[in-house]
Amino acid sequence: MEQPPTFQVNGAAIRKSRMQAGLGTEQMAQAAGISRRYLNHLENGYRRHMRPEPFARLRTALGLEPNDTSLLNEAPEGRR
């Protein structure tokens, strides 16, 4: 079975952007429509891939443009 496309994200970049936006983890998770635990796992590197829909909501919650790649790893595997 083929895996759905995902984005390889950089947890440190997510945390940095969240903190620059002045948001706590609970506020950020609610704004992005994801759980606080999932956000923590992303920021701490336990989870490294996001599906397109939650990734888009995360960018929107941070005020980033749809084509912004600042939350992706520097050497991304690209969309898988």
LUMGU-521669 format. One record per residue (C-alpha): x, y, z; chain; residue in three letters; residue number from 1. Coordinates in pm, 1 decimal, m for minus. Each point is the difference from the previous one (the first is absolute). Last residue first. Layout:
! residues N
         u         v         w  ch   aa    i
         X         Y         Z   A  ALA  NUM
...
This chain:
! residues 80
         u         v         w  ch   aa    i
     718.8    1130.6     m20.9   A  ARG   80
      14.3     373.5     m30.5   A  ARG   79
     353.4     116.8      23.0   A  GLY   78
     270.3    m194.4     176.2   A  GLU   77
      82.5     336.5     144.1   A  PRO   76
     357.4     122.7      38.9   A  ALA   75
     m68.6     308.6     209.0   A  GLU   74
    m289.0    m170.9     175.6   A  ASN   73
    m335.1     169.4     m55.6   A  LEU   72
    m148.1     270.5     220.2   A  LEU   71
     151.2     284.5    m205.1   A  SER   70
    m159.0    m130.5    m321.1   A  THR   69
    m252.5     279.1     m57.9   A  ASP   68
    m220.2     m73.4    m305.4   A  ASN   67
    m329.0      37.5     189.3   A  PRO   66
     118.4     324.5     166.1   A  GLU   65
      71.5      m5.3     371.9   A  LEU   64
    m225.3     153.9     265.1   A  GLY   63
      93.1    m259.4     263.1   A  LEU   62
    m353.9    m140.0       8.1   A  ALA   61
       5.1     m11.3    m380.9   A  THR   60
     324.4    m197.1      m6.0   A  ARG   59
    m142.2    m248.5     254.2   A  LEU   58
    m325.4     m31.8    m196.1   A  ARG   57
     196.6     m76.9    m319.0   A  ALA   56
     205.7    m263.3     181.9   A  PHE   55
    m319.4    m150.6     143.3   A  PRO   54
    m141.1     m39.2    m354.5   A  GLU   53
     321.6    m105.7    m178.6   A  PRO   52
      86.1    m295.2     223.5   A  ARG   51
     278.2      54.3     247.0   A  MET   50
     329.1    m180.6      42.9   A  HIS   49
     266.8      26.9     266.5   A  ARG   48
    m160.8    m136.2     313.3   A  ARG   47
     218.3     m58.2     304.3   A  TYR   46
     196.4     310.7     m97.5   A  GLY   45
     m71.9     205.0     311.5   A  ASN   44
    m204.2     264.9    m183.5   A  GLU   43
    m201.5    m261.9    m188.0   A  LEU   42
     m67.7    m207.9     310.5   A  HIS   41
    m102.4     313.5     190.2   A  ASN   40
    m240.5      94.8    m280.0   A  LEU   39
    m149.3    m351.2       4.8   A  TYR   38
     m41.4      21.6     378.9   A  ARG   37
    m165.7     341.1     m27.0   A  ARG   36
    m251.3    m152.6    m239.4   A  SER   35
     m53.0     142.0    m347.3   A  ILE   34
    m246.5     258.0    m135.2   A  GLY   33
     269.0     254.0     m80.0   A  ALA   32
    m141.4     272.7     227.6   A  ALA   31
     m66.7    m254.3     273.9   A  GLN   30
     353.0    m139.2     m19.8   A  ALA   29
     151.9     346.6       2.4   A  MET   28
    m199.4     113.5     303.5   A  GLN   27
      84.5    m319.1     192.0   A  GLU   26
     369.1      20.0     m93.6   A  THR   25
      29.1     361.3     106.2   A  GLY   24
      m7.1     275.8    m259.4   A  LEU   23
     211.3     315.3     m17.8   A  GLY   22
      35.9     m15.2    m377.9   A  ALA   21
     376.7     m15.3      47.4   A  GLN   20
     m58.7    m296.9     232.8   A  MET   19
    m203.3    m184.5    m262.5   A  ARG   18
     254.5      75.1    m272.7   A  SER   17
     286.6    m126.8     217.5   A  LYS   16
    m192.7    m314.1      99.5   A  ARG   15
     m85.4     m81.5    m362.8   A  ILE   14
     358.8      66.0    m108.4   A  ALA   13
     129.7    m231.4     274.3   A  ALA   12
    m243.2    m270.3    m111.3   A  GLY   11
     117.5       3.4    m361.9   A  ASN   10
    m265.4    m158.7    m218.1   A  VAL    9
       9.5    m275.8    m260.6   A  GLN    8
    m318.9      55.8    m199.8   A  PHE    7
    m228.2    m291.3     m81.5   A  THR    6
    m162.8    m158.7    m303.0   A  PRO    5
    m229.0    m294.9      76.9   A  PRO    4
     170.2    m340.4      24.3   A  GLN    3
     m63.7    m250.6    m278.9   A  GLU    2
    m135.6    m339.3      97.8   A  MET    1
